[in-house]
Structure formats: C-alpha cells, structure tokens
Amino acid sequence: MSQLKDPNIVRVLGVCIREEPLCMIVEYMKYGDLNQFLLDHVPESPMAEATHAKTLRYELCIKCR
C-alpha cells in the first residue's frame, strides 16, 4: 500500500507492528477522515431528523465534482 500513489487515496507513510499499540502514519488529510467529513455535512432539517436520514447537502455534492 505504501507504493500506491493516487491523488484520491491517502498515502500510508509508515506502520509500527512490533508492539502494542499498533500504529499507522498516513499523510495529512485536508478535510479530515471521510467518516467525520460525512457526519459534519448532514443537512439539518425536520424531515431528516424524523426519518434519521443521512444525506449530504446538495451544495456540498456540487463542490465535490
């Protein structure tokens, strides 16, 4: 995985597996990890809250293109 070089994939810079805790060092992610990014960009609306829907705001989807 350390040889993988793609602008859309975070690079693995190093790992430590000799002793606990295991550790992995990755390159800096400008917007944080994908899970946190998606959680931070869920629209706040009565319908979304009532249905527990997890959807992205439209304007965010446009910016990602």
C-alpha positions in Angstrom: 0.0 0.0 0.0 2.9 2.4 0.6 3.7 2.2 -3.1 0.2 3.3 -4.1 0.2 6.9 -5.4 -3.2 8.3 -6.3 -4.4 11.9 -5.6 -7.7 10.5 -4.3 -6.2 8.0 -1.8 -4.4 8.8 1.4 -0.8 7.5 1.4 0.5 5.3 4.1 3.8 6.8 5.4 4.7 4.2 8.0 3.4 1.5 10.4 4.5 0.1 13.7 3.6 -3.5 14.4 6.3 -4.7 16.8 4.4 -3.9 20.0 1.0 -2.6 21.2 -0.5 -0.2 20.4 -0.2 -0.8 16.7 0.2 2.5 14.8 -0.2 3.7 11.2 1.0 7.0 10.0 -0.8 8.5 7.0 -0.4 11.7 5.1 -2.3 14.8 6.3 -5.9 14.9 5.1 -7.1 18.5 4.5 -10.7 17.8 5.4 -10.1 15.0 7.9 -11.3 11.4 7.6 -14.2 10.5 5.3 -16.4 9.4 8.2 -16.1 12.7 10.1 -16.5 14.7 6.8 -19.8 12.9 6.1 -21.0 13.3 9.7 -20.2 17.1 9.6 -22.1 17.6 6.3 -25.5 16.0 7.0 -28.3 18.5 6.4 -30.3 19.7 9.4 -34.0 19.5 8.6 -37.1 18.3 10.3 -37.6 15.6 7.7 -34.0 14.3 8.1 -34.3 14.2 11.8 -37.7 12.5 11.7 -36.6 9.8 9.4 -33.0 9.6 10.7 -31.9 10.1 7.1 -28.2 10.6 6.5 -27.9 12.6 3.3 -25.4 15.2 2.1 -26.4 18.8 1.3 -26.9 19.4 -2.4 -24.4 22.3 -2.5 -21.7 20.1 -1.0 -22.2 17.5 -3.7 -21.8 20.1 -6.4 -18.5 21.3 -4.8 -17.1 17.7 -4.8 -17.3 17.3 -8.6 
